[in-house]
Structures are given as C-alpha cells and as structure tokens.
Amino acid sequence: MSEVILSGQSIRKLLAAGNGDSALLYLCRAAELSDVATGFTEARLECAAALLRQLGLDESKNPRFQQAAQRPEYSEEDVRRQMELPRTGFRQLVGEVQRCLGRVLSTEELKLLLSMVEYLGLPGEVVNVLVHYCVERSRSRGAGRMPSMRMVEKEAYRWADARIDSLEKAAAYIQNETKKNTRMGELCQLLGITGRRLTPTEERYLQSWGDMGFANDAIELAYDKTCENTGGLTWKYMNSILERWNTQGLYTADQVKALDRKPQTRKGGYQRHGETPSPAMLDAVKQMLQEE
C-alpha cells in the first residue's frame, strides 16, 4: 500500500466535524481501500459519506442535479393525481408543509414540492424535515419572514446532490450545519458585526477561516493587526494575514506570537547603527581581541 498523505486542512475539517465515522471512511479512501473495510452497515456508511460530501472531502462527488431548469415540467393534473393517491403520502406532506409555513401553497408551489419528491427523489419525511430546517434557518438569521418555496427548492438540490435521503442523514447534516452557524456567530461577535446579516462574500471569508482551522484567538489577533494597519475591518487585508499564517502552519495566537519573538538573523551578519550587540556578536569581538 502506498504512503497516505493527509493535508492539514482536511484534518482540521474532520476534527471540526467531530464525526469518527466520516474520519475513518476518509482514511480508508485515502489509503485506496474499499468502503467495506470500515465494517459499517450500509446506512452508517451512507451517513459518513454524506458528511464527507458536505465537508468537501469527497473528491468523487458528482452532482446529479445541477440546475432546476433540468427538472420535468409538472402539470396541475400531475399534482392532483398525487394528491389523490393515498399511498404516496403526498397529501400528508402538503398538509405538513403548509402548517410549517403558515399558509396555503399555490399550484406552482405544489409543483415545486412534487419535484422534490418525484425528480430529486427525496422521501416525503425528509422533505418535511428540510422545510422545517429552512424555516428555522430563516428565523435564526432574523429574516422576519418565512422562506419562499424557491429557497426551499434550492436547499433541496443541495440535499439531493449530497444524497441526504434519510432521516439519519438529515439529522447529521443539520447537526453539522448548527455547529458551523454557531461558530459563525462567535466570529461575528468577535469582529463586532451585530444587527445585520453577513453578505455572501463575508460568509465565504468566515467559512474559509474556519475550514483552515484557526482558533478564535488567532482570528482576533489578525483582526487587531488589520485594524491597526488599515483603520478598520478590511476583509481582503485580514484574509491575506490568515492565509500567510495558514501557509506557515500557525493556527493559534500563541503560535503567531512565538514566531514573532524569534530573533531574526540578517544576512551578512552586520549590525545596524545604534543597535545593541547580540551576545553572540560580543563573544566574537572578545575572541578577536584575545587573539590580538
């Protein structure tokens, strides 16, 4: 078996996720072993694989549903037929979604809901959890209104591509997203961002810093240096600092400060005017005088 090399960023993502199954599966795949080597049941294996896809650590992932324009065009008759079939559970799903959103769905919205079940292949119980998740996410972001069915559909495509098609996988996904959102809130507070939503670009910056594995104190130190040098929060400047520390393998404030305290050796060994000679330089001068 060839040597297995894991990137620091991959390790930090796995540690942040805190899921032993996904870490073991990742190691098996990195060692080019079969997934069967994990000894997991099929359901357990699928949950671990879904989390790897969510973390961006499944290089073999291939989105099955890339755009909504590819979905079939459902008619009112298609919706009516599904509503009349008791075994499909679609009528029950419609009732649950309407209660969750607090309103009656329009015909076009019913078509979107049907596409999630028929086209994306998500079970009705998973779609129900998905809608509740979207509602709670909107509330936590202070949106002040319920999510639209278009927003729900967008999230449904993510779940379908990640093969989140069971209640167990949905629970694992939501748990990981909750951890990410909690960390995002901590970073917003650290950077003094309150009373407003993050822009998509700001979210990407914060997410990337979390993925790199920086501790909060390191991000706070980078923020302090950014404010000192630019007069405020300049995202690109702060990102350049953190990217440099990432390259150097510095992920805590103590590590950064320890590097700053290391004496810098100048090429040529010369001494600047007014600079206190180092002990090594004093020893060298003493040695030269003794030789004379």
C-alpha positions as CSV (number, residue, x, y, z in Angstrom):
1,M,0.0,0.0,0.0
2,S,1.4,3.4,-0.9
3,E,2.0,6.1,1.7
4,V,-1.1,8.1,2.7
5,I,-0.6,11.9,2.9
6,L,-3.3,14.0,4.5
7,S,-3.4,17.7,4.2
8,G,-3.7,19.8,7.3
9,Q,-6.8,21.5,6.1
10,S,-8.5,18.1,5.6
11,I,-7.6,17.0,9.1
12,R,-8.9,20.2,10.6
13,K,-12.2,19.8,8.7
14,L,-12.6,16.3,10.1
15,L,-11.7,17.4,13.6
16,A,-14.2,20.3,13.4
17,A,-16.9,17.9,12.2
18,G,-16.3,15.7,15.2
19,N,-17.6,12.6,13.4
20,G,-15.5,9.5,13.8
21,D,-17.3,7.5,11.1
22,S,-16.6,10.1,8.4
23,A,-12.9,10.4,9.5
24,L,-12.5,6.6,9.3
25,L,-14.1,6.5,5.9
26,Y,-11.9,9.3,4.7
27,L,-8.8,7.4,5.8
28,C,-10.0,4.2,4.1
29,R,-10.5,6.1,0.8
30,A,-7.2,8.0,1.2
31,A,-5.5,4.6,1.5
32,E,-7.3,3.4,-1.6
33,L,-9.2,0.7,0.4
34,S,-12.8,-0.3,-0.2
35,D,-15.5,1.3,1.9
36,V,-16.3,-2.2,3.1
37,A,-13.1,-2.1,5.1
38,T,-14.8,0.2,7.6
39,G,-17.1,-2.6,8.7
40,F,-20.1,-0.1,8.7
41,T,-23.6,-1.1,7.9
42,E,-25.0,0.4,4.6
43,A,-27.0,3.1,6.5
44,R,-24.0,4.0,8.6
45,L,-21.7,4.2,5.6
46,E,-24.1,6.4,3.7
47,C,-24.3,8.9,6.6
48,A,-20.5,9.1,6.8
49,A,-20.2,9.5,3.0
50,A,-22.9,12.2,3.0
51,L,-20.9,14.2,5.7
52,L,-17.7,13.9,3.6
53,R,-19.5,15.4,0.6
54,Q,-20.9,18.2,2.8
55,L,-17.3,18.9,4.1
56,G,-16.0,19.0,0.5
57,L,-13.8,15.9,1.2
58,D,-15.3,13.5,-1.3
59,E,-13.3,14.1,-4.5
60,S,-15.5,11.6,-6.3
61,K,-18.7,13.5,-5.8
62,N,-20.6,14.3,-8.9
63,P,-23.7,16.5,-8.6
64,R,-26.7,14.8,-10.1
65,F,-29.0,17.8,-10.1
66,Q,-27.1,20.9,-11.2
67,Q,-29.9,23.2,-12.1
68,A,-33.6,23.5,-11.7
69,A,-34.1,24.0,-15.4
70,Q,-33.4,20.3,-16.0
71,R,-36.4,19.2,-13.9
72,P,-39.6,17.9,-15.7
73,E,-42.5,20.3,-16.1
74,Y,-45.2,19.1,-13.8
75,S,-48.8,20.0,-14.6
76,E,-51.8,20.7,-12.3
77,E,-53.0,17.2,-13.3
78,D,-49.8,15.7,-12.0
79,V,-50.3,17.4,-8.7
80,R,-54.0,16.4,-8.5
81,R,-53.1,12.8,-9.2
82,Q,-50.5,12.6,-6.5
83,M,-52.9,14.3,-4.0
84,E,-55.5,11.5,-4.7
85,L,-53.0,8.7,-4.2
86,P,-53.1,7.9,-0.5
87,R,-50.1,5.5,-0.7
88,T,-47.7,8.2,-1.9
89,G,-48.2,10.3,1.2
90,F,-48.0,13.5,-0.9
91,R,-51.3,14.9,0.5
92,Q,-50.0,14.4,4.0
93,L,-46.7,16.1,3.1
94,V,-48.6,19.1,1.6
95,G,-50.5,19.5,4.9
96,E,-47.3,19.3,7.0
97,V,-45.5,21.9,4.8
98,Q,-48.5,24.3,4.8
99,R,-48.7,24.1,8.6
100,C,-45.0,24.8,8.9
101,L,-45.1,27.8,6.6
102,G,-48.4,29.0,8.0
103,R,-50.1,29.4,4.6
104,V,-51.7,27.5,1.7
105,L,-49.4,26.6,-1.1
106,S,-50.1,27.9,-4.6
107,T,-50.4,25.5,-7.5
108,E,-46.9,26.5,-8.7
109,E,-45.5,25.8,-5.2
110,L,-47.2,22.4,-5.1
111,K,-45.4,21.7,-8.4
112,L,-42.1,22.6,-6.7
113,L,-42.9,20.3,-3.8
114,L,-43.8,17.5,-6.1
115,S,-40.4,17.9,-8.0
116,M,-38.6,17.4,-4.7
117,V,-40.2,14.1,-4.3
118,E,-40.5,12.9,-7.8
119,Y,-37.5,14.4,-9.6
120,L,-35.0,14.8,-6.7
121,G,-36.1,11.5,-5.1
122,L,-36.3,12.8,-1.6
123,P,-38.6,10.9,0.7
124,G,-41.6,12.9,2.0
125,E,-40.4,12.7,5.6
126,V,-37.0,14.1,4.6
127,V,-38.7,17.0,2.6
128,N,-40.7,17.7,5.7
129,V,-37.5,18.0,7.8
130,L,-35.9,20.1,5.1
131,V,-38.8,22.6,5.2
132,H,-38.6,22.9,9.0
133,Y,-34.8,23.4,8.7
134,C,-35.2,26.2,6.2
135,V,-37.8,27.9,8.4
136,E,-35.5,27.7,11.5
137,R,-32.6,28.9,9.5
138,S,-34.5,32.0,8.3
139,R,-35.6,32.7,11.9
140,S,-32.0,32.4,13.2
141,R,-30.8,34.9,10.6
142,G,-33.5,37.4,11.5
143,A,-35.1,37.3,8.1
144,G,-38.5,38.3,9.6
145,R,-40.5,36.2,7.1
146,M,-40.9,32.6,6.1
147,P,-38.6,31.2,3.4
148,S,-40.1,31.0,-0.1
149,M,-40.6,27.7,-1.8
150,R,-37.8,28.7,-4.3
151,M,-35.5,29.0,-1.3
152,V,-36.6,25.6,-0.1
153,E,-36.1,24.1,-3.5
154,K,-32.5,25.5,-3.7
155,E,-31.7,23.8,-0.4
156,A,-33.4,20.6,-1.6
157,Y,-31.0,20.4,-4.6
158,R,-28.1,20.6,-2.1
159,W,-29.6,17.7,-0.1
160,A,-30.2,15.6,-3.2
161,D,-26.7,16.2,-4.5
162,A,-25.3,15.2,-1.1
163,R,-27.6,12.2,-1.1
164,I,-29.3,13.2,2.2
165,D,-32.2,10.9,1.6
166,S,-32.9,9.6,5.1
167,L,-33.8,11.0,8.5
168,E,-30.5,9.8,9.9
169,K,-28.5,11.7,7.2
170,A,-30.7,14.8,7.6
171,A,-30.0,14.8,11.4
172,A,-26.3,14.5,10.8
173,Y,-26.4,17.3,8.2
174,I,-28.4,19.7,10.4
175,Q,-26.1,18.9,13.4
176,N,-23.0,19.9,11.4
177,E,-24.7,23.0,10.0
178,T,-25.7,24.0,13.5
179,K,-22.0,23.8,14.6
180,K,-20.9,25.9,11.7
181,N,-23.6,28.5,12.3
182,T,-22.6,28.7,16.0
183,R,-19.0,29.3,15.0
184,M,-20.1,31.9,12.5
185,G,-22.0,33.7,15.3
186,E,-18.9,33.6,17.5
187,L,-16.8,35.1,14.8
188,C,-19.3,37.8,14.0
189,Q,-19.3,38.8,17.7
190,L,-15.5,38.8,17.8
191,L,-15.4,41.1,14.7
192,G,-18.0,43.4,16.2
193,I,-20.6,42.6,13.5
194,T,-24.1,42.9,15.0
195,G,-27.5,43.9,13.9
196,R,-27.1,42.9,10.3
197,R,-26.8,39.9,8.1
198,L,-23.4,38.9,6.6
199,T,-23.0,39.4,2.8
200,P,-22.3,36.2,0.8
201,T,-18.6,37.3,0.5
202,E,-18.3,37.9,4.2
203,E,-19.8,34.4,4.9
204,R,-17.3,32.9,2.5
205,Y,-14.4,34.5,4.3
206,L,-15.5,33.4,7.7
207,Q,-16.2,29.9,6.5
208,S,-12.8,29.6,4.8
209,W,-11.1,30.7,8.1
210,G,-13.0,28.1,10.0
211,D,-12.1,25.5,7.4
212,M,-8.4,26.4,7.7
213,G,-8.7,25.5,11.4
214,F,-7.9,28.9,13.1
215,A,-8.7,29.3,16.8
216,N,-10.8,32.3,17.8
217,D,-7.8,34.0,19.4
218,A,-5.8,33.8,16.1
219,I,-8.6,35.4,14.2
220,E,-8.9,38.1,16.9
221,L,-5.2,38.8,16.6
222,A,-5.5,39.0,12.8
223,Y,-8.4,41.4,13.3
224,D,-6.4,43.6,15.7
225,K,-3.5,43.7,13.2
226,T,-5.9,44.6,10.4
227,C,-7.5,47.5,12.4
228,E,-4.0,48.7,13.4
229,N,-2.7,48.8,9.8
230,T,-5.9,49.8,7.9
231,G,-8.0,51.6,10.5
232,G,-10.8,49.1,10.5
233,L,-12.1,45.7,9.2
234,T,-10.7,45.2,5.7
235,W,-11.7,41.7,4.7
236,K,-9.1,41.2,1.9
237,Y,-6.2,42.5,4.1
238,M,-7.3,40.3,7.1
239,N,-7.6,37.3,4.8
240,S,-4.1,37.9,3.5
241,I,-2.8,37.7,7.0
242,L,-4.6,34.5,7.8
243,E,-3.6,32.9,4.5
244,R,0.0,33.7,5.3
245,W,-0.4,32.1,8.8
246,N,-2.1,29.1,7.2
247,T,0.9,28.6,4.9
248,Q,3.2,28.9,8.0
249,G,1.1,26.4,10.0
250,L,0.2,29.0,12.6
251,Y,-3.4,28.5,13.9
252,T,-3.4,30.0,17.4
253,A,-2.4,33.4,18.8
254,D,0.4,31.8,20.9
255,Q,1.9,30.2,17.8
256,V,2.0,33.5,16.0
257,K,3.4,35.4,18.9
258,A,6.1,32.7,19.5
259,L,7.2,33.1,15.9
260,D,7.3,36.9,16.3
261,R,9.5,36.5,19.3
262,K,12.1,34.5,17.5
263,P,15.3,36.5,16.7
264,Q,15.6,37.3,13.0
265,T,19.1,36.6,11.6
266,R,20.2,39.1,9.0
267,K,22.2,38.1,6.0
268,G,25.8,39.3,6.2
269,G,25.9,39.5,10.0
270,Y,26.3,43.2,10.1
271,Q,25.0,45.4,12.9
272,R,22.8,48.4,12.4
273,H,23.9,51.8,13.9
274,G,22.5,52.2,17.4
275,E,21.5,48.6,17.8
276,T,22.5,46.7,20.9
277,P,25.0,44.0,20.0
278,S,23.8,40.5,20.5
279,P,25.6,38.1,22.9
280,A,27.0,36.1,20.0
281,M,28.5,39.3,18.5
282,L,30.0,40.3,21.8
283,D,31.6,36.9,22.2
284,A,33.1,37.2,18.7
285,V,34.6,40.6,19.4
286,K,36.0,39.3,22.7
287,Q,37.6,36.4,20.9
288,M,39.2,38.7,18.3
289,L,40.7,40.9,21.0
290,Q,42.2,38.0,22.8
291,E,43.8,36.7,19.6
292,E,45.5,40.1,19.0
